[in-house]
Amino acid sequence: MKLRRGRKDDIDEEIATHLAMAAADREEQGESPDEARRAAAREFGNPLLVREVTRDMWGWEWFDRLMQDLRYAWRQIRRSPGFSFMVVTTLAIGLGATAAMFTIVNRVLLQVLPYSDPQRLASIQESGRRGDRDQTPWPDIEQWQIRTRSFEDIGFYRGNGRSFLEGDTVAEQIDHYQVSTNLFSVLGVSPAIGRGFTDSKDQRFAHAGDENTIVLSDAVWRDAFGARKDILGKIVRISGDPYTVVGVMPRVVAFPWRTSFPQVWSAARFQKSDDTRIDPVRAYIAIARMKRGVRISEAMTEMKVIQADVAKLYTDPYSRDLVTSATVTPYGDSLVKPEVRHALLALFGASGVLWLIACINVTGLLLARATVRQREIAIRGALGASRGRLVRQLMMEGFLLSAGGSLLGLGLAIGLLKIFAHGLATQLSIKSVMPDGRVILVLLVLTIGSAVLSAMWPAWSSARASIEPALRQGSGQAGHTRDQHRLRSLLVVTQIAMSLVLLVSCGLLLRTIYALRHAPLGFRTDHILVGSMAIPSYRFTGEDLGSKLYTPLLERVKALPGVESATLMTEVPLGHTFNVTFSFGGEGNSADAVRKRDFRATLRVVGPDAQKVFGFSMFKGRFFNGRDTAGSQPVVVVNRAFVKEFSLTNDPDKVIGEHLINLEKGKPAIVVGVLDDTRQVSVAKQSQPEIEIYLPQLTPVSTFYKMAEGIAMDLVVRTERPSSSIVPEIKELMRKASPELANTTFTSMDQIVEDSYGNQQLIARLLVVFGCAALLLCLSGLYGLLAQLVTQRTREIGVRMALGADRGAVLWLVMRQAGRMLIAGALIGLALVYFSGRLVSGFLYGVTAYDAWTLTSISALLLASGLVAAYLPARRAAAVDPMEALRAE
C-alpha cells in the first residue's frame, strides 16, 4: 500500500512539475503568469484522465475498484442492519451445522494416520462360513509372508489384556500389545529415543530374542517416568513381569489407533500353542504394507488364491470351512465401523441440505432486496457502470454477508460440538473435538460457495434489468416481473420439499428413540451405581481372588449406610466393558454337530445378590443362592434365548439338568434355571444366548477362573444415597483393598442404558436441530415471499375491494397462493423421502422407513405451520383500506 501511495504521489508531482515548467516557458516568452498557467493546463489536457490511464498501465486499477466496491458494499450492509442481520443469521445456521458435521467427519473418517504412506497399509483377515475372522493363527500369517508378492512385509499384534505398569510412583493401567518384531518397520515408524525390536527374518520374522524388551509410548514415558532421559535399559514391571526398555515412540505415534489408555509394546512371546491352527486364544491381528503400485483389489485376488491353499493345511473340516478365503481392506477403513461411517455420512448430507436451504432462503431475500434497489442500480448504470461492475459490486455484498454468516456459524459449530460432547465421546470415542485448520479451509470454501449460490442470480438479474423503466418510476421501489415471482415461488417450494425430507427423517428417528425407551430391558435400572474395576490380578498371584479381594470388598460395601444390596459381575447388561464368548466343542460333521459348534453364547460371571440388585426374573427353575458354594455341585443359569437356540425349541425342560460345561476337571456344571431374556449388548438388539456362572463357585483351579476373575469386574451397588456422597466412601474402601482400584470410575445404570441407545440417539438429536432449523428457514421464506407479494399487490387488492370483494375473498386469495406452494413442496418432498428412507432405514427400530403415520403427521405439521406463516400477510392484505390504497398509488 505504501508503494502504491508513493507512486500516486510521484505522478501527481510529475504532473505538477510538468505544468509548472510549461507555464515558466510561456512566461519567458512574455505571457502573464495566469495566462501561462491556463495555457499550460489547456495544452496538457485532463490530469484526472492522465492519472487513470497511468494507473491502468500500472495494473493497480482493478484493485482500487475492488476496494471501492468493498467499501460501497459495507456501507450498504450498514444502511440495512435488520436485513443484514437476517441474512447473516440464516447463512450462519447452514454454515454452522455443516462446519460442525465436517469437524466430526474430519476427526473420524478423514484422520491422517501417523505412519509412513498410510494408504499402503492394509488389514488382512481370513474369512469363511461365518464371515471374517478378526484374528489369525500365526502359522497362516507365516504362509502369507512366504507366498505373497503384493506386500512388502506383514506384521501382526495382539492385546495382552488389561495390564498395569509400575512406574516411578504408582502403578497405572495401560494397553499392552505383543507385536511382531517387524511391526514398526511395517508401519514405517521409528522410536524417538532408543531402538525398536530386532527384526530378523531368518529367525521366522517374529522370533528375535527380544521377548523381554519393551518400547514405551510417549505418554507412558512422560506420565509414569517423568520423561527421564536415562529410561533406556531400565527394568520396568508390567503386571509383575520384568521388561527392559529399549525405546520410546514419538508423541504422535499410537498403534492401534485411538485406544483408551497409554500404550506399550513388547515383542510377541511365542508358545507351543502358536504353532497350531486350532487355538484362537493365541491368534493375532495382521497388518501389511503393500508394494508401491499394488491396488487393494490386486492384493485381495492374490490373497484369495493363497488362502485357498492355506485352508488345505487344516485337518479338521469344520475349521477349514471357516478359513477358505481372505479379505484385504485399507487399514484406515478398518478403523471405522461401517454403521458409524454410514451414520456420519448421512448426517453430513443432512447438514448439507440445511446449508442449501439457507442459501435458497438468502437468494429469496436478496431477490426481494434487489427489487427495492432497482432505481439505485439503474442510476449507477446510467452513470456509466457496466453490467460486470454492477454484478461485481452486488457479489461483493453477498460475499461480505456470507463472511459474516461464516464467522457466526463457526461460533454455532463450536457450541453444537460442546452440546453434543458427551454423545460424541460415548458413541464415537472422540473427545474435545474442535474445528481445526482443515475445517477452517472447508468453511472458507463454503463461504465463497454461499456467496455465489445466494447472490449470483439476484446480482445478474439486477444488472440485466432495463435502466429506463426503473428511472421513470417516481418511488424508490419498482415492481417484480412475472419471472421473478415464479423464481421466488420455486425457491420456496424447494425449501418446503427439502425441509420435509429432514423433518420426516427426524420424525422417524424420534419414533425410534421412543420405541427404544419403551423396549423391555428385563432388569431394573433405578438407584444402581456401577463401578468398572480393572483388576490388578498380578498382585494376587498364587492367592484366591475371591476370598482375598472380592468377598471382603463386597462385605464392606454392603455395610456402608444406605446400601440396600451389592454384587459383582464381569459385565453389567449394556456395559460394553468385558465380553467373553463361549463356544461348544463337538465331534463329527453331522448337521447337528456342526450346528452345536457354530453355537455361541455370552459368558457372564455373577456374584451373590445379582438378582436382588437387578431384579432379574426367572422363566424356569431357580437363580443362584447361598447353598451354591465352591464345594457344592457346580451350577449354571442360562436365558431363554439360549434355550431356544440350543434346543431348537422354547422348552426349558430340555435344557434344565443338562451338563453344558465343566467348571473344573471332573466337575460338570448343570443348568438349574432359565432367566427371562434381557438386553445385553444394545437396547435395539434382541437377547443373545447367555450362560451365567456363579462367582463363589470359582476357585483358582476352575477352568474359567483366570479368564473371568483376573481381567475385569463390575461392582454394582443399589442405594438410595446420591452418588456424590457414597462414591468417595466406596473408592476409599477400594483403595484400601488395592491402590489400583482407587481410580475406578462410577456411573449410574440409567446412564449406561441412555448411552446404549447408540447412534440412533445422537443422530436423532442432531436431526432435531437440523429439522427445526430447516422448518424455521422454510417458514421465514414463505412469510417473506407472501409479505412482499401483499405489499406489491396493495393497489390491486384495493381495486378488488373497491369493486366489491370482501375481506374473506382477499384472505382466501393470499392463502390459496400459499397453499399451492405448500402442497407442491410437500408432494416433491414426499417423493424425495423415498430416497432418504433408504439412508435412515439402518438406524430405525420399531418403525419402518416409510411409516404412514410419520409421513402423514409430519406433512400435516409442515402444512399447518406454513398456513400459519401465510396467515399474517394474508390478514394484512385483508385489512387494506381501498381508498387509501388507491390514493397512495
Secondary structure as UniProt FT lines:
FT   HELIX           2..28
FT   TURN            29..30
FT   HELIX           33..44
FT   HELIX           47..58
FT   HELIX           61..79
FT   HELIX           81..108
FT   HELIX           118..120
FT   STRAND          121..128
FT   TURN            129..130
FT   STRAND          131..133
FT   HELIX           138..147
FT   STRAND          151..166
FT   STRAND          171..179
FT   TURN            181..182
FT   HELIX           183..187
FT   STRAND          193..194
FT   HELIX           201..203
FT   TURN            204..206
FT   TURN            211..212
FT   STRAND          213..216
FT   HELIX           218..225
FT   TURN            226..227
FT   TURN            229..230
FT   TURN            232..233
FT   STRAND          235..238
FT   TURN            239..240
FT   STRAND          241..248
FT   TURN            251..252
FT   STRAND          263..267
FT   HELIX           272..275
FT   HELIX           280..282
FT   STRAND          284..290
FT   TURN            292..293
FT   HELIX           296..311
FT   TURN            312..313
FT   HELIX           317..321
FT   STRAND          325..330
FT   HELIX           331..334
FT   HELIX           338..372
FT   HELIX           374..382
FT   TURN            383..384
FT   HELIX           387..419
FT   HELIX           421..428
FT   HELIX           437..464
FT   HELIX           467..472
FT   HELIX           482..517
FT   TURN            526..527
FT   STRAND          528..534
FT   HELIX           537..540
FT   TURN            541..542
FT   HELIX           546..550
FT   HELIX           551..558
FT   TURN            561..562
FT   STRAND          563..569
FT   TURN            573..574
FT   STRAND          581..583
FT   HELIX           591..598
FT   STRAND          600..606
FT   TURN            608..609
FT   HELIX           610..614
FT   STRAND          618..621
FT   TURN            626..627
FT   TURN            630..631
FT   STRAND          635..639
FT   HELIX           640..647
FT   HELIX           652..654
FT   TURN            655..657
FT   STRAND          659..664
FT   TURN            665..666
FT   STRAND          667..675
FT   TURN            683..684
FT   STRAND          690..694
FT   HELIX           695..697
FT   TURN            700..701
FT   TURN            703..704
FT   HELIX           705..709
FT   STRAND          712..719
FT   HELIX           723..737
FT   HELIX           739..743
FT   STRAND          745..748
FT   HELIX           749..756
FT   TURN            757..758
FT   HELIX           759..792
FT   HELIX           794..802
FT   TURN            803..804
FT   HELIX           807..840
FT   HELIX           841..843
FT   TURN            849..850
FT   HELIX           852..878
FT   HELIX           882..888
//
